[in-house]
Amino acid sequence: MSLRKILAYAWPILVILTLVFTYAAAPHFFVSYVFQIEQRELQLVEILTFLAASMAGGLLLISTWEFLKEPNYLAAGLVGLVAMAALFFAGEEISWGQSYLQWTTPTWWQENFSGETNLHNSRLPVHQLSALFILCIFFYYR
């Protein structure tokens, strides 16, 4: 395995460990500068979560392509489905760019769902559906 692949797969773990050690060593610094509660959508943890999910989705799409070339259509379909879920999660994490592109949430969305352009803060059962999706993928692949 190439060093590039090792780093691509290891960097999310390294980022999480760095955050954990930062919090353990300096909790006040962590809460003040890394996990800025007053700027929830612009904090470092949100950005890193988006980057990790985006990278995971990209790596899974590459794997999907490799499975299609074999051809192993069942594996390609499953991995492709998980890739799309990871990319969907990445978009949800940054409210589909609303915080960075200064989009405003349509009035009908604010009234019916949430103040952000995402589904995970709405009254829809997104958390339960995502847990069910992960459970189904886990048991289906085994």
Salt bridges, closest charged atoms under 4 A:
GLU46 OE2 - ARG40 NH1 3.61
GLU66 OE2 - LYS69 NZ 3.45
GLU92 OE1 - HIS120 ND1 2.96
